[in-house]
Amino acid sequence: MIPKINNILYCTGLGSGSPYVFRYALSIAQKYDAKIHIIHSHESLTPAAQNMADLYIVNGTANDVLENAFVEINKEIHERLEKLCAKETSSDPQGIDRVASITITKLPPKQAILEEAKTREADLIVLGSHRHSVLSDAMLGSTALKVLHQATIPVMVVRIPEGFQEEGF
């Protein structure tokens, strides 16, 4: 039985390889007439960073300043993702309609990806991976490795070529 892919979760950290990985998600979406759901995650401040902000920003306003910054950053991230989608889907007759949602969250990346995959009823997770040293993978692990080991659906890890740079992104 050939699997039917209806929903693809494309995960991005907005690095220089994002367009490269998005093209894989788009290619699969075109083949299966699937929808792409995009997720970008950036974690909240660590407790140490939060304490530092509280020290240097007038009491009571640190949370307001940080929340306003988060809103502005999310707006910029959303605009970058929309620009990426518009550029990459411009030659597709269904174009931007293939992109069903863009989610930006403060959750840790692995948690955000796994929760979004469940929420969007994803049939496939597509994400990129950079070259890591054996030591860094052993000590910290990469998001791709963590998702690969804990996902309950297929995961496509796209290796981003070393030194890859996309113009205009």
C-alpha positions as YAML, in Angstrom:
chain: A
units: angstrom
residues:
- id: 1
  name: MET
  ca: [0.00, 0.00, 0.00]
- id: 2
  name: ILE
  ca: [1.38, 3.40, -0.98]
- id: 3
  name: PRO
  ca: [1.04, 5.89, 1.85]
- id: 4
  name: LYS
  ca: [-1.13, 8.96, 1.34]
- id: 5
  name: ILE
  ca: [0.47, 12.17, 2.48]
- id: 6
  name: ASN
  ca: [-2.05, 14.92, 3.15]
- id: 7
  name: ASN
  ca: [-0.22, 17.12, 5.64]
- id: 8
  name: ILE
  ca: [3.49, 17.88, 5.77]
- id: 9
  name: LEU
  ca: [5.08, 19.63, 8.72]
- id: 10
  name: TYR
  ca: [8.04, 21.70, 7.53]
- id: 11
  name: CYS
  ca: [10.25, 22.72, 10.46]
- id: 12
  name: THR
  ca: [12.63, 25.65, 10.15]
- id: 13
  name: GLY
  ca: [15.05, 27.56, 12.29]
- id: 14
  name: LEU
  ca: [15.33, 30.13, 9.47]
- id: 15
  name: GLY
  ca: [18.96, 29.33, 8.81]
- id: 16
  name: SER
  ca: [20.57, 29.79, 5.41]
- id: 17
  name: GLY
  ca: [19.48, 26.28, 4.39]
- id: 18
  name: SER
  ca: [15.77, 26.93, 4.95]
- id: 19
  name: PRO
  ca: [14.89, 27.40, 1.25]
- id: 20
  name: TYR
  ca: [16.82, 24.22, 0.36]
- id: 21
  name: VAL
  ca: [14.83, 22.15, 2.86]
- id: 22
  name: PHE
  ca: [11.53, 23.86, 1.96]
- id: 23
  name: ARG
  ca: [11.98, 22.73, -1.65]
- id: 24
  name: TYR
  ca: [11.91, 19.11, -0.50]
- id: 25
  name: ALA
  ca: [8.69, 19.69, 1.43]
- id: 26
  name: LEU
  ca: [7.19, 21.48, -1.57]
- id: 27
  name: SER
  ca: [8.20, 18.72, -3.97]
- id: 28
  name: ILE
  ca: [6.48, 16.12, -1.82]
- id: 29
  name: ALA
  ca: [3.42, 18.37, -1.40]
- id: 30
  name: GLN
  ca: [3.16, 18.72, -5.17]
- id: 31
  name: LYS
  ca: [3.47, 14.98, -5.73]
- id: 32
  name: TYR
  ca: [0.79, 14.09, -3.17]
- id: 33
  name: ASP
  ca: [-1.32, 17.26, -3.50]
- id: 34
  name: ALA
  ca: [-0.64, 17.82, 0.20]
- id: 35
  name: LYS
  ca: [-0.72, 20.86, 2.45]
- id: 36
  name: ILE
  ca: [2.39, 22.24, 4.13]
- id: 37
  name: HIS
  ca: [2.27, 23.42, 7.72]
- id: 38
  name: ILE
  ca: [5.28, 25.46, 8.80]
- id: 39
  name: ILE
  ca: [6.63, 25.67, 12.32]
- id: 40
  name: HIS
  ca: [9.39, 27.84, 13.73]
- id: 41
  name: SER
  ca: [10.31, 27.64, 17.37]
- id: 42
  name: HIS
  ca: [12.49, 29.83, 19.51]
- id: 43
  name: GLU
  ca: [12.67, 29.20, 23.19]
- id: 44
  name: SER
  ca: [11.85, 31.68, 25.93]
- id: 45
  name: LEU
  ca: [14.72, 33.21, 27.87]
- id: 46
  name: THR
  ca: [16.57, 30.93, 30.21]
- id: 47
  name: PRO
  ca: [16.09, 31.69, 33.91]
- id: 48
  name: ALA
  ca: [19.57, 33.24, 34.01]
- id: 49
  name: ALA
  ca: [18.80, 35.51, 31.05]
- id: 50
  name: GLN
  ca: [15.43, 36.43, 32.57]
- id: 51
  name: ASN
  ca: [17.19, 37.38, 35.84]
- id: 52
  name: MET
  ca: [19.67, 39.50, 33.87]
- id: 53
  name: ALA
  ca: [16.82, 41.29, 32.11]
- id: 54
  name: ASP
  ca: [15.12, 41.90, 35.44]
- id: 55
  name: LEU
  ca: [18.34, 43.41, 36.83]
- id: 56
  name: TYR
  ca: [18.89, 45.85, 34.00]
- id: 57
  name: ILE
  ca: [15.33, 46.77, 33.09]
- id: 58
  name: VAL
  ca: [13.24, 48.75, 35.55]
- id: 59
  name: ASN
  ca: [11.26, 46.41, 37.81]
- id: 60
  name: GLY
  ca: [7.87, 45.51, 36.48]
- id: 61
  name: THR
  ca: [8.66, 46.52, 32.91]
- id: 62
  name: ALA
  ca: [11.02, 43.66, 31.96]
- id: 63
  name: ASN
  ca: [8.14, 41.33, 31.10]
- id: 64
  name: ASP
  ca: [6.41, 44.04, 29.05]
- id: 65
  name: VAL
  ca: [9.61, 44.85, 27.16]
- id: 66
  name: LEU
  ca: [10.32, 41.18, 26.48]
- id: 67
  name: GLU
  ca: [6.74, 40.44, 25.42]
- id: 68
  name: ASN
  ca: [6.73, 43.43, 23.04]
- id: 69
  name: ALA
  ca: [10.04, 42.23, 21.60]
- id: 70
  name: PHE
  ca: [8.59, 38.74, 21.15]
- id: 71
  name: VAL
  ca: [5.58, 40.16, 19.28]
- id: 72
  name: GLU
  ca: [7.85, 42.17, 16.96]
- id: 73
  name: ILE
  ca: [10.20, 39.24, 16.36]
- id: 74
  name: ASN
  ca: [7.25, 36.96, 15.57]
- id: 75
  name: LYS
  ca: [5.96, 39.49, 13.07]
- id: 76
  name: GLU
  ca: [9.35, 39.64, 11.33]
- id: 77
  name: ILE
  ca: [9.68, 35.84, 11.34]
- id: 78
  name: HIS
  ca: [6.19, 35.46, 9.87]
- id: 79
  name: GLU
  ca: [7.04, 37.96, 7.11]
- id: 80
  name: ARG
  ca: [10.28, 36.09, 6.28]
- id: 81
  name: LEU
  ca: [8.40, 32.80, 6.08]
- id: 82
  name: GLU
  ca: [5.70, 34.31, 3.86]
- id: 83
  name: LYS
  ca: [8.41, 35.71, 1.58]
- id: 84
  name: LEU
  ca: [10.11, 32.30, 1.41]
- id: 85
  name: CYS
  ca: [6.81, 30.60, 0.56]
- id: 86
  name: ALA
  ca: [5.87, 33.16, -2.09]
- id: 87
  name: LYS
  ca: [9.27, 32.88, -3.78]
- id: 88
  name: GLU
  ca: [9.45, 29.09, -3.72]
- id: 89
  name: THR
  ca: [5.84, 28.45, -4.79]
- id: 90
  name: SER
  ca: [5.72, 31.06, -7.56]
- id: 91
  name: SER
  ca: [6.10, 28.48, -10.34]
- id: 92
  name: ASP
  ca: [3.49, 26.13, -8.82]
- id: 93
  name: PRO
  ca: [-0.06, 26.58, -10.21]
- id: 94
  name: GLN
  ca: [-1.48, 26.00, -6.73]
- id: 95
  name: GLY
  ca: [1.35, 28.11, -5.34]
- id: 96
  name: ILE
  ca: [0.93, 29.64, -1.95]
- id: 97
  name: ASP
  ca: [-2.34, 27.73, -1.41]
- id: 98
  name: ARG
  ca: [-0.20, 24.69, -0.58]
- id: 99
  name: VAL
  ca: [0.93, 26.44, 2.60]
- id: 100
  name: ALA
  ca: [-1.89, 25.87, 5.06]
- id: 101
  name: SER
  ca: [-0.42, 27.38, 8.22]
- id: 102
  name: ILE
  ca: [2.55, 29.12, 9.77]
- id: 103
  name: THR
  ca: [3.10, 28.64, 13.50]
- id: 104
  name: ILE
  ca: [5.68, 30.44, 15.61]
- id: 105
  name: THR
  ca: [6.13, 29.32, 19.19]
- id: 106
  name: LYS
  ca: [8.29, 29.78, 22.29]
- id: 107
  name: LEU
  ca: [8.43, 26.05, 23.03]
- id: 108
  name: PRO
  ca: [11.67, 24.08, 22.83]
- id: 109
  name: PRO
  ca: [12.04, 22.99, 19.17]
- id: 110
  name: LYS
  ca: [11.63, 19.24, 19.70]
- id: 111
  name: GLN
  ca: [8.50, 19.70, 21.80]
- id: 112
  name: ALA
  ca: [7.06, 22.26, 19.38]
- id: 113
  name: ILE
  ca: [7.62, 19.99, 16.37]
- id: 114
  name: LEU
  ca: [6.11, 16.90, 17.97]
- id: 115
  name: GLU
  ca: [3.08, 18.79, 19.32]
- id: 116
  name: GLU
  ca: [2.47, 20.59, 16.01]
- id: 117
  name: ALA
  ca: [2.74, 17.31, 14.09]
- id: 118
  name: LYS
  ca: [-0.03, 15.91, 16.27]
- id: 119
  name: THR
  ca: [-2.17, 19.07, 16.10]
- id: 120
  name: ARG
  ca: [-1.92, 19.30, 12.30]
- id: 121
  name: GLU
  ca: [-2.36, 15.54, 11.83]
- id: 122
  name: ALA
  ca: [0.89, 15.53, 9.88]
- id: 123
  name: ASP
  ca: [1.75, 12.49, 7.80]
- id: 124
  name: LEU
  ca: [5.39, 13.53, 7.40]
- id: 125
  name: ILE
  ca: [7.85, 15.81, 9.17]
- id: 126
  name: VAL
  ca: [10.49, 17.52, 7.00]
- id: 127
  name: LEU
  ca: [13.42, 19.27, 8.63]
- id: 128
  name: GLY
  ca: [17.02, 20.10, 7.87]
- id: 129
  name: SER
  ca: [20.21, 19.07, 9.55]
- id: 130
  name: HIS
  ca: [23.67, 20.54, 9.57]
- id: 131
  name: ARG
  ca: [26.90, 18.71, 10.10]
- id: 132
  name: HIS
  ca: [27.61, 18.23, 13.81]
- id: 133
  name: SER
  ca: [30.60, 16.79, 15.58]
- id: 134
  name: VAL
  ca: [30.26, 13.43, 17.28]
- id: 135
  name: LEU
  ca: [30.93, 15.10, 20.63]
- id: 136
  name: SER
  ca: [28.19, 17.74, 20.22]
- id: 137
  name: ASP
  ca: [25.66, 15.11, 19.14]
- id: 138
  name: ALA
  ca: [26.60, 12.89, 22.08]
- id: 139
  name: MET
  ca: [26.40, 15.69, 24.65]
- id: 140
  name: LEU
  ca: [23.62, 17.90, 23.35]
- id: 141
  name: GLY
  ca: [21.95, 16.11, 20.50]
- id: 142
  name: SER
  ca: [20.43, 17.92, 17.58]
- id: 143
  name: THR
  ca: [16.78, 18.76, 17.14]
- id: 144
  name: ALA
  ca: [16.65, 16.51, 14.09]
- id: 145
  name: LEU
  ca: [18.01, 13.56, 16.04]
- id: 146
  name: LYS
  ca: [15.60, 14.10, 18.93]
- id: 147
  name: VAL
  ca: [12.59, 14.38, 16.59]
- id: 148
  name: LEU
  ca: [13.71, 11.36, 14.58]
- id: 149
  name: HIS
  ca: [13.84, 9.21, 17.70]
- id: 150
  name: GLN
  ca: [10.57, 10.38, 19.24]
- id: 151
  name: ALA
  ca: [8.23, 11.00, 16.31]
- id: 152
  name: THR
  ca: [5.45, 8.51, 15.65]
- id: 153
  name: ILE
  ca: [5.26, 9.42, 11.95]
- id: 154
  name: PRO
  ca: [7.90, 9.36, 9.20]
- id: 155
  name: VAL
  ca: [10.60, 12.03, 9.42]
- id: 156
  name: MET
  ca: [12.58, 13.25, 6.44]
- id: 157
  name: VAL
  ca: [15.88, 14.78, 7.49]
- id: 158
  name: VAL
  ca: [17.36, 16.84, 4.66]
- id: 159
  name: ARG
  ca: [21.10, 17.22, 4.91]
- id: 160
  name: ILE
  ca: [22.01, 20.84, 4.15]
- id: 161
  name: PRO
  ca: [25.20, 20.90, 2.09]
- id: 162
  name: GLU
  ca: [28.22, 22.25, 3.92]
- id: 163
  name: GLY
  ca: [28.69, 25.94, 3.15]
- id: 164
  name: PHE
  ca: [25.26, 26.24, 1.50]
- id: 165
  name: GLN
  ca: [24.12, 29.86, 1.27]
- id: 166
  name: GLU
  ca: [20.92, 31.04, -0.36]
- id: 167
  name: GLU
  ca: [20.93, 34.46, -1.99]
- id: 168
  name: GLY
  ca: [18.40, 36.88, -0.54]
- id: 169
  name: PHE
  ca: [17.49, 34.81, 2.47]
...
